[in-house]
């Protein structure tokens, strides 16, 4: 098969409150990639999903046992090798589908793009839709959105919600950080007592299924459009 788009899902291995597995980001990203690619394939786009990378940037969680950190410089080396593999396979486009907030591939792609004939792009699946249409309190980490998704795609790996913490986030004392117009990496154990940010109490598998359906549809639409695009002629009047 002459594939038009390769998808590289990229997750993480980190604590997700007390009720979700460390592999949450990886499982979600893997499932979303497969579902979106399947729908794109049905619409005529020749997509291939690569194995999901299970390690992400965890420099703010080094004091939490078994939160497995991959430094950005290491990620860049891994991504460079994967781009070379995709190019050798003759696939003209690569999407890095990111499922972890600590990962950021934009600067890596800026550096890699001049070195390869493969068109590179990335998206964070959790920013594709406004989750407030599906969830009362989506949350930032192991909250209602992520918990509902996991209840749908991997219910056997979700512990009872009675075991979960409330995911209360402590506010930054510096106003600019609190208001979001300045940024610094969060020291996770200083932000949350249970490693969650967002209350999972209202999570349901039905909410997760409905959200995944809409999410996969939108990403599939992007994949179809991307596969038909000319990377050398992306802009017009």
C-alpha positions in Angstrom: 0.0 0.0 0.0 1.2 3.5 -0.8 0.3 5.3 2.4 -0.3 9.1 2.2 -0.1 9.9 6.0 1.7 8.2 8.8 0.4 9.0 12.3 2.7 8.8 15.3 0.8 8.8 18.6 2.8 10.0 21.5 1.7 9.5 25.1 3.3 9.3 28.5 3.7 7.2 31.6 2.6 9.1 34.7 0.3 9.0 37.7 -3.4 9.8 37.0 -5.0 10.3 40.4 -5.8 7.1 42.2 -8.3 5.6 39.8 -6.6 5.7 36.4 -3.6 3.8 35.2 -0.2 5.3 34.6 -0.6 4.4 30.9 -3.7 6.6 30.5 -2.2 9.1 28.1 -0.8 6.3 26.0 -4.0 4.2 25.9 -6.1 7.2 25.0 -3.8 8.5 22.3 -3.4 5.0 20.8 -7.2 4.5 20.7 -7.9 8.0 19.3 -5.3 7.5 16.5 -6.7 4.2 15.5 -10.3 5.3 15.5 -9.6 8.5 13.5 -7.4 6.7 11.0 -10.0 4.0 10.5 -12.7 6.6 9.7 -10.2 8.5 7.4 -9.4 5.2 5.6 -13.1 4.6 5.0 -13.3 8.0 3.4 -10.5 7.2 1.1 -7.4 8.4 2.9 -4.5 6.0 3.0 -3.4 6.3 6.6 -1.1 4.2 8.7 -0.8 4.4 12.5 2.6 3.8 14.0 3.2 2.3 17.5 2.4 4.7 20.2 5.4 6.1 22.1 4.7 5.5 25.8 7.1 8.0 27.4 6.8 11.7 27.6 8.3 14.8 29.3 7.8 14.4 33.1 10.4 16.9 34.5 7.8 18.3 36.9 7.0 14.8 38.3 10.4 13.4 39.0 9.6 13.0 42.7 6.6 10.7 41.9 7.7 7.1 41.7 7.6 5.6 38.2 6.6 8.7 36.3 9.0 7.9 33.5 10.7 11.0 32.0 11.9 11.4 28.5 13.7 14.7 28.2 12.8 16.9 25.2 16.3 16.4 23.7 15.7 12.6 23.8 12.3 13.1 22.3 13.9 15.0 19.5 16.4 12.2 18.8 13.5 9.6 18.8 11.4 11.8 16.5 14.3 12.4 14.1 14.7 8.6 13.7 11.0 8.1 13.2 11.0 10.8 10.5 13.9 9.1 8.8 12.0 5.8 8.9 8.8 7.4 7.4 10.9 9.0 4.7 12.6 5.7 3.8 9.1 4.1 3.5 8.1 6.7 1.0 5.3 8.2 3.1 5.1 11.9 2.3 3.3 13.2 5.5 3.7 12.6 9.2 1.3 13.7 11.9 2.5 13.6 15.5 -0.6 13.0 17.5 0.1 14.2 21.0 -1.7 13.0 24.1 0.3 14.5 27.0 0.4 18.1 28.1 4.1 18.0 28.9 5.0 17.2 25.3 5.6 20.0 22.8 6.7 19.1 19.3 6.5 22.5 17.6 10.1 23.5 18.0 11.3 20.0 17.1 9.3 20.2 13.9 10.7 23.6 13.1 14.2 22.2 13.3 13.4 18.9 11.5 11.3 20.2 8.6 14.3 21.7 6.6 16.1 18.4 6.8 13.4 16.1 5.4 11.1 15.7 2.4 8.3 14.5 4.7 5.7 17.1 5.6 5.6 17.3 9.4 2.7 18.5 11.5 1.3 17.9 15.0 -1.9 18.3 17.0 -2.9 17.8 20.7 -6.0 15.7 20.7 -7.3 17.4 23.9 -7.4 20.8 22.1 -9.3 19.6 19.0 -12.8 20.2 20.5 -14.2 22.3 23.3 -14.8 19.6 25.9 -17.4 21.7 27.8 -20.0 20.6 25.3 -19.7 17.0 26.7 -18.5 17.4 30.3 -19.6 19.5 33.3 -16.0 19.8 34.6 -13.5 18.5 31.9 -10.5 19.0 34.1 -6.8 19.2 33.1 -5.5 15.8 34.3 -7.4 12.7 35.3 -10.6 14.7 35.6 -14.0 14.1 34.1 -12.9 14.1 30.4 -10.0 11.7 30.8 -11.9 9.4 33.2 -14.9 9.2 30.9 -12.7 8.4 27.9 -11.0 5.6 29.9 -14.3 4.3 31.2 -15.3 3.8 27.5 -12.0 2.6 25.9 -10.5 0.6 28.8 -13.1 0.1 31.6 -11.2 -2.8 33.1 -8.3 -0.5 33.9 -10.4 2.1 35.8 -10.8 1.8 39.5 -14.1 2.8 41.2 -14.6 6.5 41.5 -14.9 6.1 45.2 -11.1 5.6 45.2 -10.3 8.8 43.3 -9.2 12.0 44.9 -11.2 15.2 44.1 -8.4 16.5 41.8 -8.3 19.9 43.5 -5.6 22.2 42.0 -3.7 24.7 44.1 -3.6 28.2 42.6 -0.3 29.8 41.7 0.7 32.6 44.1 2.1 34.7 41.3 -0.7 36.5 39.4 0.8 36.2 35.9 1.1 32.4 36.3 -2.4 32.2 37.7 -3.9 34.3 34.9 -2.1 32.3 32.2 0.0 35.0 30.5 3.3 33.9 32.0 4.3 30.3 32.2 6.6 28.0 34.2 6.6 24.2 34.5 4.4 23.0 37.4 5.9 21.0 40.3 3.2 18.5 40.3 3.2 17.4 43.9 2.9 21.1 44.9 -0.1 21.6 42.7 -2.1 18.5 43.5 -2.3 16.1 46.5 -3.6 13.2 44.4 -1.9 13.9 41.1 -5.2 14.8 39.5 -6.3 18.3 38.3 -10.1 18.2 37.8 -12.8 16.3 39.7 -13.7 13.0 38.1 -16.9 12.5 40.1 -19.4 13.0 37.2 -17.5 10.8 34.7 -19.5 8.2 32.7 -18.6 5.9 29.9 -21.5 7.3 27.8 -19.9 10.8 28.0 -16.6 9.2 26.9 -18.1 7.4 24.0 -20.0 10.5 22.7 -16.8 12.7 23.0 -14.6 10.1 21.3 -17.1 9.8 18.4 -17.0 13.6 17.8 -13.2 13.8 18.3 -12.5 10.9 15.9 -14.7 12.4 13.3 -13.0 15.8 13.4 -9.5 14.3 13.3 -10.5 12.0 10.5 -11.7 15.0 8.5 -8.3 16.6 9.0 -6.5 13.4 7.9 -8.6 13.2 4.7 -7.9 16.8 3.9 -4.2 16.4 4.8 -3.8 13.3 2.6 -5.2 15.1 -0.4 -3.2 18.3 0.1 0.0 19.4 -1.7 2.5 20.3 1.0 4.2 22.7 -1.5 1.0 24.5 -2.2 -0.8 24.9 1.2 -1.8 28.5 0.9 -3.9 30.5 -1.5 -5.9 33.7 -1.9 
